[in-house]
């Protein structure tokens, strides 16, 4: 089953998301980036899709 975002969905960039997360956590975007780097997250293009 494929899921598509609605045409009017708000789409933000990675940088905007990082800034929002930093603001919500009371930290800096740099700290968010360092924390993400430590997690070694795969990009969505490399993610495995599991259909349950």
Buried (B, 14 or more C-beta within 10 A) or exposed (E): EEEEEEEEEEEEEEEEEBBEBBEEEEEEBEBBBEEEEEEEEEEEEEEEEEEE
